[in-house]
Amino acid sequence: MHQLQAAGRAVRAMAEWAKQLAGIKGVMLDISGVLYDSGGEGGGVPIPGSIEAVEKIKASGLKLRFCTNETQATRGKFVAKLQRLGFNILVNEVTAPAPAACRILKERNLRPHLLVHDDLVPEFDQLDKANPNCVVIGDAADNFSYKNLNEAFRVLIGLENPILISLGRGRYYKETDGLKLDVGVYMKALEYACDVQAEVVGKPAKMFFQSALAEMEVEPQQAIMIGDDIVNDVGGAQQCGMRALQVRTGKYRSTCVSGLGYLSLSG
């Protein structure tokens, strides 16, 4: 009896998978928590099966885009680390917040005060940062000190029209030694203190997903997002008209998806 019930569940799961993948031409993959867990001496550890999964997707003929809110390193250094870990990935396959933010800053003639990780600062080398008229906040890790947060607060509160640009709005993420607070926590603090609403560049912003879709040259209904964040990966993609799946690795917590009706899959 138990074997029949298990077989029935497997058939239903396969049917759901077929429904989810019908008409798919492009795949967007989150990186942290989906392909690897960051941290440790080597910079991170691949999640079992993830290196092989990337190879299979590329061999399938599906278009592939890596979509990340990673802001602790330049895109080039981040990709180099993933390559050392064994992933077949190129810089031009990655959509990340910092390059997108730089384009916005240039278009709007904004001079940023940066509250970001030291290793991300080179992304902004070509921008004028004298006499800042906005604040850009990313996952600054240990740079999220009281002194640095207060300095960003003072810049914002002193502007007639304060502009806060956040490279994502995640609550937390997973590293090899456990969960870590993400940029969204500190973004909310500055929003509250300065009575301003941040402009989010990165997931779950609609523009971020639209940019990745344009780079893949597929329509939203032809793409699927796979991530570990129910709000920023799954929710953001679905609001853009895409399909989405949540993996049970990384920051996944069953208490965060209970009753929401999203489809999850084991890593």
ABEGO torsion letter per residue (X at the ends): XAAAAAAAAAAAAAAAAAAAABGBABBBBBABGAABBBEEAAGEBBBBGAAAAAAAAAAAGBBBBBBBABAABBAAAAAAAAAAAGBBBBAAABBBAAAAAAAAAAAAGBBBBBBBBAAAAAAAAABBABGBABBBBBBAEAABBAAAAAAAAAAAAABABBBBBBBEABABBBBAAEBBBBAAAAAAAAAAAAGBBBBBBEOABAAAAAAAAAAAGBBAAABBBBBABAAAAAAAAAAAGBBBBBBABEABBAAAABGAGBBBBBX
